[in-house]
């Protein structure tokens, strides 16, 4: 006997509910451990935090770093203002996924299937699959590039990374995956000392903030790539599924929003650090077109930042970004496939309980690693993939807005000025996607 619309057999649903109740109990226990109300609240927020921070750290992945590097090299500080403007856009998009996950207890693909039907769910998963494969290719290419920096054969590092990530996912347990992912993602903070070592001119930064040559087709295409590098389809699937796996409830919504806001600010600061580091160095030399991969970027930075800045700081930042993104992307792909087809999908389940979920997770990592081992150049592929993400935005954000308007109870939907701000923000990035498509067709 199956429960209608949920896609699980009753015993499987009960097992999944027990895992969620256990996660919720852990959150409550953390709050009680504070003893006092203020400390307990702080501990509760820290226990709730995770899905937002992890997905945002993954957002600044190898592809995003390369896109930011190209932006700084080609346009100097002229791409800084878009990075700042994307912070609220990134937050409002992911905040919707948090509300949908916490209040409906359904993943993104599952909600689309239940409300709009399986064909539309399959379309959403196709969008996810295309974006996920492209992202995983750039993540493993980033790992290969870092390996090459230090003279290690890339094939060894890519295979080892794939095996370690597969082992992490198959070991079971959402919390373990989250803790490891955040720890890896924090290596991105090494981009801050790299930016400081570049000795950027404050006056040049201020001047660059006012430079957005939107009439230039080259700038517009790179702007689209930056938008595609910030808002990606797999982010929506991951965070909506992650808040469910973590056991978050409506009472945790405020903490989950704070987690998402902090993540949005951190990820865009990392992008800004990269733009500044490259703009203050390579951007002043006019050698941007020679950048063909991570090693080339590092070598171009080395005369300015030295070995420590160009290889250690830059390399560790790329490595951390690539690894946390590979985890999030592969989990998101597994979430989406399970949700669209009504199969069990949770990191809290054993392999025998969710074989299709773990098969999708493993297959995504193997496919991404295998493509990179063929030796595809990173730079051109990365920019194309980020532009592709921008082109997919109308589908992704269209579904998200439709679900927010139909799946949530009336009292939990957006209202007033905030609602119109969200429509304006998401509409703007959808226009960027459509304009990019137009230029790609005629260009």
Secondary structure as the mmCIF struct_conf table of DSSP 4:
data_model
#
loop_
_struct_conf.conf_type_id
_struct_conf.id
_struct_conf.beg_label_comp_id
_struct_conf.beg_label_asym_id
_struct_conf.beg_label_seq_id
_struct_conf.end_label_comp_id
_struct_conf.end_label_asym_id
_struct_conf.end_label_seq_id
STRN STRN1 UNK A 2 UNK A 2
TURN_TY1_P TURN_TY1_P1 UNK A 4 UNK A 6
BEND BEND1 UNK A 8 UNK A 8
STRN STRN2 UNK A 9 UNK A 9
HELX_RH_AL_P HELX_RH_AL_P1 UNK A 10 UNK A 33
TURN_TY1_P TURN_TY1_P2 UNK A 34 UNK A 34
BEND BEND2 UNK A 36 UNK A 36
HELX_RH_AL_P HELX_RH_AL_P2 UNK A 37 UNK A 48
TURN_TY1_P TURN_TY1_P3 UNK A 49 UNK A 50
HELX_RH_AL_P HELX_RH_AL_P3 UNK A 51 UNK A 59
BEND BEND3 UNK A 60 UNK A 60
HELX_RH_AL_P HELX_RH_AL_P4 UNK A 62 UNK A 75
HELX_RH_3T_P HELX_RH_3T_P1 UNK A 76 UNK A 79
HELX_RH_AL_P HELX_RH_AL_P5 UNK A 80 UNK A 104
HELX_RH_AL_P HELX_RH_AL_P6 UNK A 108 UNK A 116
HELX_RH_AL_P HELX_RH_AL_P7 UNK A 118 UNK A 149
TURN_TY1_P TURN_TY1_P4 UNK A 150 UNK A 151
HELX_RH_AL_P HELX_RH_AL_P8 UNK A 154 UNK A 170
TURN_TY1_P TURN_TY1_P5 UNK A 171 UNK A 171
HELX_RH_AL_P HELX_RH_AL_P9 UNK A 174 UNK A 185
HELX_RH_3T_P HELX_RH_3T_P2 UNK A 186 UNK A 189
HELX_RH_AL_P HELX_RH_AL_P10 UNK A 190 UNK A 197
TURN_TY1_P TURN_TY1_P6 UNK A 198 UNK A 199
HELX_RH_AL_P HELX_RH_AL_P11 UNK A 202 UNK A 209
TURN_TY1_P TURN_TY1_P7 UNK A 210 UNK A 210
TURN_TY1_P TURN_TY1_P8 UNK A 214 UNK A 215
HELX_RH_AL_P HELX_RH_AL_P12 UNK A 217 UNK A 230
BEND BEND4 UNK A 231 UNK A 231
HELX_RH_AL_P HELX_RH_AL_P13 UNK A 233 UNK A 245
TURN_TY1_P TURN_TY1_P9 UNK A 246 UNK A 247
HELX_RH_3T_P HELX_RH_3T_P3 UNK A 250 UNK A 252
HELX_RH_AL_P HELX_RH_AL_P14 UNK A 253 UNK A 279
TURN_TY1_P TURN_TY1_P10 UNK A 280 UNK A 281
HELX_RH_3T_P HELX_RH_3T_P4 UNK A 282 UNK A 284
TURN_TY1_P TURN_TY1_P11 UNK A 285 UNK A 286
HELX_RH_3T_P HELX_RH_3T_P5 UNK A 288 UNK A 290
BEND BEND5 UNK A 293 UNK A 293
HELX_RH_AL_P HELX_RH_AL_P15 UNK A 294 UNK A 307
HELX_RH_PI_P HELX_RH_PI_P1 UNK A 308 UNK A 313
HELX_RH_AL_P HELX_RH_AL_P16 UNK A 314 UNK A 341
TURN_TY1_P TURN_TY1_P12 UNK A 342 UNK A 342
TURN_TY1_P TURN_TY1_P13 UNK A 347 UNK A 348
BEND BEND6 UNK A 349 UNK A 349
TURN_TY1_P TURN_TY1_P14 UNK A 351 UNK A 353
HELX_RH_AL_P HELX_RH_AL_P17 UNK A 355 UNK A 372
TURN_TY1_P TURN_TY1_P15 UNK A 373 UNK A 375
HELX_RH_AL_P HELX_RH_AL_P18 UNK A 378 UNK A 406
TURN_TY1_P TURN_TY1_P16 UNK A 407 UNK A 407
BEND BEND7 UNK A 408 UNK A 408
HELX_RH_3T_P HELX_RH_3T_P6 UNK A 410 UNK A 412
BEND BEND8 UNK A 413 UNK A 413
HELX_RH_AL_P HELX_RH_AL_P19 UNK A 416 UNK A 442
#
